[in-house]
Amino acid sequence: MKKVYWHPHNLPRVIIIAFCLFVLAGLYFVEHDKNYKYQHYYKEKLQAAKLTKKAFQVIHDARVAHHIPIDASNDPQLSGLIGEQLTPITSDSGDLKVKQTTINPNIAALFVDWLERVKAKPGDTVAVNMTGSFPALDIAMLAAIKTMQLKPLITFSAAASQYGANMPYFSWLDMYAILVNNKIFDFPVLGASLGGGRDNGHGVDPAGINILKDTIKTYGYPFIASQGTIDSINKRMSLYATHGEGQPIAAYINVGGNMASIGLKRVNAGDALAKNVKPHSLETGVVDKLPVYLANTDSVAVRFLKSGIAVINVHNIGKVLIDKYKFPLQPTQPVAVGTGNLFYLLEYNTWLAMMVLGLDVCVFIFIALLSKKYVIRYKR
């Protein structure tokens, strides 16, 4: 079998080496001349992150002032936003690593991004439900809403999962009141439920239920007294409809794992599709279409999706924050505001890259012309 190859018979190897070095030099200059490009809504993202940072500091100062100890092993940033493993108002299990990761003011920039994706504009109305499980995310979302000049219709769930705002008398409702008193936020709250299983405190310590009821009463929030998940869904939808005053709702925002908000754990017994339905499986982030596997479930989010209103779901967010958006895992020191690829990206200097490529091509052609003789060699 014969093989054919080209050999630059008259081309010295020193020229080939010089050309390679020339190409490498061009690559070096291109790699070391990158420019920062600010992302869309940079000013709004930075403003929201700064507001979140300020709110974090207010909560820290309040916790210190109330003489509520901060466990540095659970809360290395000493933010005051991490609770304990088990308290009377704890509703469910929680992942400490994820909750530590959420103590990052730059997450507010992600929420600005998501609000922009649902095309929310200043003056638009959004329906919101928040639990006490992720107070840092609650704050970041409210900061994004305020920065985007939206009108939120807010309901709360008072209980919290492990390591969330689960400290008696320093729950999420207490934190929000502190933020209002410090003029960080001024959004009215339409109502608050106990949270927990069935959104009526199922699974919460009886003493904790009394604490939560007293807290709701203290702040004068209308009590969403749920008889079960469906009843809670109906009452929340009624609150949004009544207080929305006929204004279109641009999006529904869920922060946390409230069952009435994001879905029942399973479909009705005996349903032929039950084994194919995933519990609590709305994707994290912007959801604009109802997944087929949730067609037989009911929740506030599902009802909004069925009516054509997009949902921003902030639940099971740990993997999204770390893997997709590259937020630092469990930061032990306060994170600087305005850092990360949600604010800016490093990009190549396009003109320099094109110039280097053009020079490389010209030099290559010149070198090829230097070699006037090619010999075709054959091998057997």
PyMOL commands that set and color helices and strands:
alter all, ss='L'
color gray80, all
select helices_A, chain A and resi 13-31+42-65+96-101+107-117+135-147+172-181+206-218+229-244+259-262+274-276+292-294+300-306+318-324+350-370
alter helices_A, ss='H'
color red, helices_A
select strands_A, chain A and resi 3-8+34-38+125-130+151-157+166-167+170-171+189-193+249-255+285-287+311-314+344-348+374-379
alter strands_A, ss='S'
color yellow, strands_A
deselect
rebuild
show_as cartoon
